[in-house]
Amino acid sequence: MIRYAKPATLDEALALLGETSWRVLAGGTDFYPAQGSRPIREDILDINGIGALRGVLEEATHWSIGARTTWTDIIRQPLPSAFDALKQAAREVGSPQIQNAASVAGNLCNASPAADGVPALLVLDAEVELRSAETLRHLPLTDFILGSRRTARRPDELVTAIRIPKTSAAGTSVFVKLGARRYLVISIAMVAVRLIVEDKIIRHAAIAVGACSVVATRLPHLEQVLVGQTLGGPLADIVNTAPMPQLAPIDDVRGSAGYRLDAAREIVARAVQAAACQSPEEVAA
């Protein structure tokens, strides 16, 4: 017999996860379309009754985004400008109806190469909080998503939050997405950029690209090249000539691998320029 449980507390949910294997249901915006007309054959653990898992909190050392926090919550939450890329990505997740239901943690657990939220969280050095009835651990987002539809979450664990270090919640950020149309589309390529600028010099750069590799990835070579560059310099030229060995896109119905590489480089250049122009020093100049 298929079981359905909707616990009201985190402790209850973790106790259930320790008993047997469950399919965790949060927003359901991916679960139900993937299920189609087929009967449900897995035990369902519905976490939508756990109020403690929803919301954004500022802690002493980090920002914490609860696992049930929706994209609409992110859009509406007052956050530092370093989170602008995440807010922009939130507006690209399906339609407003989907944004109202879909959770940030669900986007990560779904582990799609084209998950809109992942690049914006990568440039914030996000880590994933996982709890079981016995343990608590924190994994860098880069170690949590292992591949397409694969994560490091254990069967007895629940993702309870995404944590952003205060040291990474600095600077300005931009998200750029390329798709076949403006809304309700899976990305051909997408980019998030976060820059810290002092005295019109780039002191820190974080750049991540999605939909151009099995897992969204940072571009450390380009980040290193950009550090020390001035805002008035040829930033687009630097991007166009910098190595990006982390990118390995595939051919599919949305675009060829070659097109994706060219498109990724172009939107990286646009995002870097936009983030540079949005820096407080540039705006004040």
C-alpha positions in Angstrom: 0.0 0.0 0.0 1.3 3.5 -0.9 1.7 5.7 2.1 1.1 9.5 2.3 2.3 11.5 5.2 2.1 15.3 5.9 4.1 16.0 9.1 3.6 19.2 11.0 7.1 19.4 12.4 10.6 18.8 11.2 11.3 16.2 13.9 8.3 14.2 12.7 9.5 14.4 9.1 13.0 13.3 10.0 11.7 10.4 12.1 9.6 9.2 9.1 12.6 9.5 6.8 14.6 7.3 9.1 12.0 4.5 8.9 11.8 3.8 5.2 12.3 5.4 1.7 10.1 8.3 0.9 9.6 10.6 -2.1 9.8 14.1 -0.6 7.1 16.5 -2.0 7.5 20.3 -1.7 6.2 22.6 -4.4 5.3 19.7 -6.7 5.8 21.8 -9.8 8.2 19.1 -11.2 6.8 16.0 -9.5 3.3 16.2 -10.9 4.2 16.9 -14.6 6.8 14.2 -14.5 4.3 11.7 -13.1 1.8 12.4 -15.9 -1.1 9.9 -15.9 0.9 7.1 -14.3 -0.2 5.9 -10.9 2.0 7.0 -7.9 4.0 4.0 -6.7 6.2 5.7 -4.1 5.5 6.6 -0.5 5.0 10.4 -0.4 6.3 12.7 2.4 4.6 16.0 2.0 6.7 18.7 3.8 4.3 21.6 3.0 2.9 21.5 6.6 6.3 22.4 8.2 6.1 26.1 8.6 9.6 26.3 10.1 11.1 25.4 6.7 9.8 28.6 5.0 11.4 32.0 5.1 14.7 33.9 4.8 16.7 34.7 8.0 19.8 36.8 8.6 22.0 35.0 11.1 25.3 36.3 12.6 27.5 34.6 10.0 25.2 33.8 7.1 21.8 34.2 5.4 19.5 31.1 5.6 16.9 30.3 3.0 14.5 27.7 4.3 13.9 24.7 2.1 10.2 25.6 1.5 10.9 29.2 0.6 9.3 29.9 -2.7 10.7 31.9 -5.6 8.0 34.5 -4.9 9.3 34.8 -1.4 12.8 35.5 -2.7 11.5 38.2 -5.1 9.7 39.9 -2.3 12.4 39.6 0.4 14.5 42.7 1.1 18.1 41.4 0.5 21.5 42.9 -0.3 22.3 43.7 -3.9 24.5 40.6 -4.0 21.3 38.6 -4.2 20.0 40.5 -7.2 21.0 37.7 -9.6 19.0 35.3 -7.4 16.0 37.6 -7.6 16.3 37.9 -11.3 16.6 34.1 -11.7 13.5 33.8 -9.5 11.5 35.8 -12.0 12.6 33.4 -14.8 11.3 30.2 -13.0 8.3 29.4 -15.1 5.3 31.6 -14.6 4.1 33.5 -11.5 1.9 30.6 -10.6 4.9 28.3 -10.6 7.0 30.9 -8.7 4.3 30.9 -6.0 4.6 27.2 -5.4 8.1 26.1 -6.4 10.7 26.0 -3.7 14.4 27.1 -3.9 15.5 23.8 -2.4 13.3 21.8 -4.8 15.1 23.5 -7.7 18.4 22.2 -6.3 17.1 18.7 -5.4 15.7 18.4 -8.9 19.3 18.7 -10.1 18.5 19.7 -13.7 21.5 21.1 -15.7 19.1 23.9 -16.6 17.9 24.8 -13.1 17.7 28.5 -13.1 18.5 29.0 -9.4 21.8 27.1 -9.4 24.2 29.6 -11.1 22.9 32.5 -8.9 23.5 30.4 -5.8 26.9 29.3 -6.9 28.2 32.9 -7.2 27.0 33.4 -3.6 29.1 30.4 -2.4 25.9 28.7 -1.2 26.0 25.6 0.9 23.2 23.1 1.5 22.0 22.1 5.0 21.0 18.5 5.3 19.4 17.0 8.4 18.5 13.5 9.5 17.2 12.3 12.8 20.8 11.7 13.9 23.0 14.2 12.0 23.4 17.7 10.6 25.8 18.5 7.8 26.5 21.3 5.4 27.7 20.7 1.9 28.9 23.3 -0.6 26.4 23.5 -3.4 29.2 22.3 -5.7 29.4 19.0 -3.8 25.6 18.6 -3.4 24.7 18.4 -7.1 26.5 15.3 -8.5 25.1 15.2 -12.0 21.8 15.4 -13.9 19.0 14.4 -11.5 21.6 13.3 -8.9 22.4 14.8 -5.5 24.4 13.9 -2.4 21.2 13.7 -0.3 20.9 10.5 1.6 17.6 8.7 1.9 17.2 9.5 5.6 18.0 13.2 5.0 16.0 16.3 4.3 17.3 19.5 2.8 16.3 22.1 5.4 18.0 25.2 4.2 20.4 26.9 1.8 23.0 29.0 3.6 24.9 32.0 2.1 28.0 33.2 4.0 27.9 36.9 5.0 31.3 37.2 3.4 29.7 36.2 0.0 26.7 38.5 0.4 28.7 41.4 -0.9 29.0 43.3 -4.2 26.5 43.4 -7.0 25.2 40.6 -9.1 23.4 40.0 -12.4 21.6 37.0 -14.0 21.2 36.6 -17.7 19.2 33.8 -19.3 19.0 32.8 -23.0 16.0 30.9 -24.2 13.9 30.4 -27.3 11.4 32.9 -25.9 11.1 35.3 -23.0 9.1 33.2 -20.5 8.2 29.6 -19.7 11.2 28.2 -21.4 14.1 25.9 -20.5 17.5 27.7 -20.8 19.8 27.3 -23.7 22.4 29.0 -21.5 22.3 31.1 -18.4 24.9 33.1 -16.4 25.2 34.7 -13.0 27.9 37.2 -12.2 28.8 38.8 -8.8 31.5 41.5 -8.6 33.0 43.4 -5.7 34.4 46.7 -6.9 36.5 49.2 -4.9 37.9 52.4 -6.4 36.6 51.2 -9.8 38.8 48.1 -9.7 37.3 44.6 -9.6 38.5 43.1 -6.3 36.5 39.9 -6.5 34.6 38.1 -9.3 32.3 35.1 -9.1 30.9 33.7 -12.4 28.7 30.7 -13.0 27.2 29.2 -16.1 24.2 26.8 -16.3 22.8 24.6 -19.1 26.3 24.3 -20.7 27.6 21.3 -18.7 26.1 18.4 -16.8 26.2 20.5 -13.7 26.1 24.3 -13.5 29.7 25.4 -12.9 31.9 28.4 -11.8 34.5 29.8 -14.2 37.6 30.2 -12.0 39.9 31.0 -14.9 37.9 34.0 -16.0 37.3 35.0 -12.4 41.1 35.2 -11.8 41.6 37.2 -15.0 39.0 39.8 -14.1 40.3 40.5 -10.6 42.4 43.7 -10.8 40.7 45.0 -14.0 39.4 48.5 -14.0 35.7 49.3 -14.8 36.8 51.4 -17.8 38.8 48.5 -19.3 37.9 46.2 -22.1 35.9 43.7 -20.0 34.0 42.2 -23.0 37.3 41.6 -24.8 38.7 39.9 -21.7 35.7 37.6 -21.5 35.9 36.8 -25.2 39.5 35.6 -25.0 39.6 34.0 -21.5 39.6 30.1 -21.3 36.4 28.4 -20.2 37.4 24.7 -20.0 34.6 23.9 -17.5 32.0 24.3 -20.3 31.0 21.1 -22.1 27.5 21.6 -23.6 25.6 18.9 -25.5 23.7 19.1 -28.7 19.9 18.9 -28.2 16.7 20.4 -29.6 17.4 23.8 -27.9 20.7 24.3 -29.6 24.0 22.8 -30.7 27.1 22.5 -28.5 28.9 25.1 -30.6 26.0 27.5 -30.4 25.8 27.1 -26.7 29.5 27.9 -26.2 29.3 31.0 -28.3 26.1 32.1 -26.6 27.5 31.4 -23.1 30.6 33.6 -23.8 28.4 36.4 -25.1 26.0 36.4 -22.2 28.9 36.2 -19.7 30.3 39.3 -21.3 27.0 41.1 -21.0 26.5 40.0 -17.4 30.0 41.1 -16.4 29.5 44.5 -18.0 26.1 44.9 -16.4 27.4 43.9 -13.0 30.3 46.4 -13.4 27.9 49.2 -14.3 25.7 48.4 -11.3 28.5 48.7 -8.8 28.0 51.6 -6.3 31.3 53.3 -7.4 30.3 53.3 -11.1 26.8 54.6 -10.3 28.2 57.4 -8.2 30.8 58.4 -10.9 
